[in-house]
């Protein structure tokens, strides 16, 4: 069935690599710490950001204390934002999706980053947006998919879900969505063509 809608993940699809991995690496480099130590502290509480339970300043209070470092929040916010690494060819592909295709975004995301994305170039192509930090629920919880589909105004079987995380893809499949496990832009563009969604022009090479 040709999809009437495409529901995208953000991190790992519209970014090169994962956002969390870049935050961990950048923090380790900034403070001269072991990356594994930083990762343990980061992932121990980052879900509170994803679910909107903590603000980013509150997370930095915890994170700085856990790492035994001192720096003003503004420095960490700058580091956090600098960890976004856009995959430019995917934004080009996004802009080329025919207007009759409803486009949604379903992202486990964070305060500050969600605002940053909303203000960014190309974001207005998304017809429906779900950020976990604003909703208090995240993938792979079925409620996250249900809310996103409701905002798109389409049934699950008419929507192609695109994510780089196998667990999220499996969750979408169990709910009846069409799925694509994302790795690179080229294979995804080919998958769209196979499913009957033809782009006016191909995305730029990575």
PyMOL commands that set and color helices and strands:
alter all, ss='L'
color gray80, all
select helices_A, chain A and resi 19-31+35-50+56-67+73-82+88-96+113-118+123-125+132-135+142-152+156-158+166-174+185-194
alter helices_A, ss='H'
color red, helices_A
select strands_A, chain A and resi 5-8+102-107+128-131+159-163+178-181
alter strands_A, ss='S'
color yellow, strands_A
deselect
rebuild
show_as cartoon
